[in-house]
Amino acid sequence: MAYLTDFLLDDAAADRLSEALKGVGSVVCESQYRHDDLELARRNYHMTARQVASLAARVGVDRLVLFHLSDRYRPEEWAELVAEARAVFPTTSFPDHWVSAELTGGN
């Protein structure tokens, strides 16, 4: 398992992480912003749901768990974050105790 938070996911970081995460089954990672808010994410040294999912797909982990969401999104908007990530990496979820099955799409 790997726990990732509070950094910019630029090309250099993705390259380093790709090597470091080989063989990891699960990644628990911040997902502060939707991809539409990419510039805001960069200014605040955070990642978007799509960036995190792309990293998980690149590395080939089994599961991605999103956490550390920006307060700018209300709980009823969280489904959009997980859907954005699942479009790139289908085995994405929030921590099991966070939300009901209807918000996480049945996971």
C-alpha positions as a printed NumPy array, in Angstrom:
array([[  0.   ,   0.   ,   0.   ],
       [  1.16 ,   3.527,  -0.73 ],
       [ -0.129,   6.775,   0.758],
       [  0.354,   9.897,  -1.368],
       [ -0.592,  13.468,  -0.546],
       [  0.268,  17.14 ,  -0.932],
       [  2.523,  17.378,  -3.965],
       [  2.424,  18.352,  -7.607],
       [  2.112,  15.475, -10.019],
       [  4.258,  16.74 , -12.848],
       [  6.06 ,  14.527, -15.373],
       [  9.172,  14.178, -13.21 ],
       [  7.144,  13.151, -10.143],
       [  5.12 ,  10.67 , -12.217],
       [  8.328,   9.1  , -13.502],
       [  9.777,   8.761,  -9.987],
       [  6.531,   7.384,  -8.588],
       [  6.116,   4.91 , -11.415],
       [  9.348,   3.276, -10.366],
       [  8.744,   3.539,  -6.623],
       [  5.201,   2.124,  -6.792],
       [  6.009,  -1.028,  -8.747],
       [  4.359,  -3.971,  -7.042],
       [  2.057,  -1.858,  -4.864],
       [ -1.492,  -3.194,  -4.687],
       [ -3.384,  -0.195,  -3.342],
       [ -2.766,   3.532,  -3.494],
       [ -4.487,   5.885,  -1.062],
       [ -4.138,   9.341,  -2.526],
       [ -5.406,  12.849,  -2.168],
       [ -7.819,  14.069,  -4.775],
       [ -8.297,  17.68 ,  -3.861],
       [ -9.773,  18.904,  -7.129],
       [-11.763,  18.052, -10.224],
       [ -9.755,  18.241, -13.422],
       [-11.612,  21.405, -14.452],
       [ -9.805,  23.02 , -11.511],
       [ -6.324,  21.883, -12.602],
       [ -4.74 ,  25.33 , -12.354],
       [ -6.086,  25.787,  -8.838],
       [ -4.722,  22.361,  -7.923],
       [ -1.293,  23.288,  -9.254],
       [ -1.244,  26.612,  -7.415],
       [ -1.989,  24.786,  -4.164],
       [  0.38 ,  21.822,  -4.716],
       [ -2.394,  19.27 ,  -5.034],
       [ -3.703,  16.846,  -7.637],
       [ -6.907,  16.323,  -9.56 ],
       [ -8.948,  13.133,  -9.587],
       [ -7.953,  12.5  , -13.209],
       [ -4.243,  12.96 , -12.494],
       [ -4.374,  10.535,  -9.594],
       [ -6.273,   7.984, -11.677],
       [ -3.799,   8.335, -14.535],
       [ -0.945,   7.612, -12.148],
       [ -2.746,   4.528, -10.799],
       [ -3.322,   3.262, -14.332],
       [  0.283,   3.95 , -15.334],
       [  1.658,   2.099, -12.329],
       [ -0.811,  -0.783, -12.604],
       [ -2.07 ,  -0.908,  -9.025],
       [ -5.166,  -2.918,  -8.138],
       [ -7.095,  -0.236,  -6.262],
       [ -7.123,   3.533,  -5.865],
       [ -8.712,   5.13 ,  -2.799],
       [ -9.353,   8.877,  -2.955],
       [ -9.345,  11.064,   0.145],
       [ -8.368,  14.595,   1.252],
       [-10.961,  16.385,  -0.86 ],
       [-11.132,  20.15 ,  -1.137],
       [-13.789,  21.842,   0.983],
       [-14.885,  23.603,  -2.196],
       [-16.879,  20.463,  -3.085],
       [-19.963,  19.527,  -1.092],
       [-20.573,  15.844,  -0.282],
       [-23.251,  15.691,  -2.961],
       [-20.524,  16.615,  -5.498],
       [-18.115,  13.872,  -4.418],
       [-19.675,  11.413,  -6.859],
       [-18.375,  13.636,  -9.671],
       [-14.822,  13.322,  -8.361],
       [-14.931,   9.554,  -8.145],
       [-16.645,   9.297, -11.554],
       [-13.912,  11.423, -13.103],
       [-11.266,   9.111, -11.688],
       [-13.16 ,   5.944, -12.634],
       [-13.313,   7.071, -16.253],
       [ -9.524,   6.586, -16.261],
       [ -9.097,   3.946, -13.54 ],
       [-12.264,   1.908, -12.866],
       [-11.256,   0.461,  -9.479],
       [-11.359,   3.84 ,  -7.759],
       [-13.364,   4.452,  -4.606],
       [-13.525,   6.507,  -1.458],
       [-12.781,   4.948,   1.928],
       [-15.596,   2.496,   2.628],
       [-16.89 ,   4.364,   5.66 ],
       [-17.129,   7.779,   3.932],
       [-20.243,   7.593,   1.831],
       [-23.158,   5.383,   0.956],
       [-23.054,   2.965,  -1.952],
       [-25.138,   5.339,  -4.056],
       [-22.4  ,   8.023,  -3.954],
       [-19.568,   5.629,  -4.728],
       [-21.405,   3.816,  -7.484],
       [-21.942,   0.617,  -5.537],
       [-18.415,   0.071,  -4.158]])
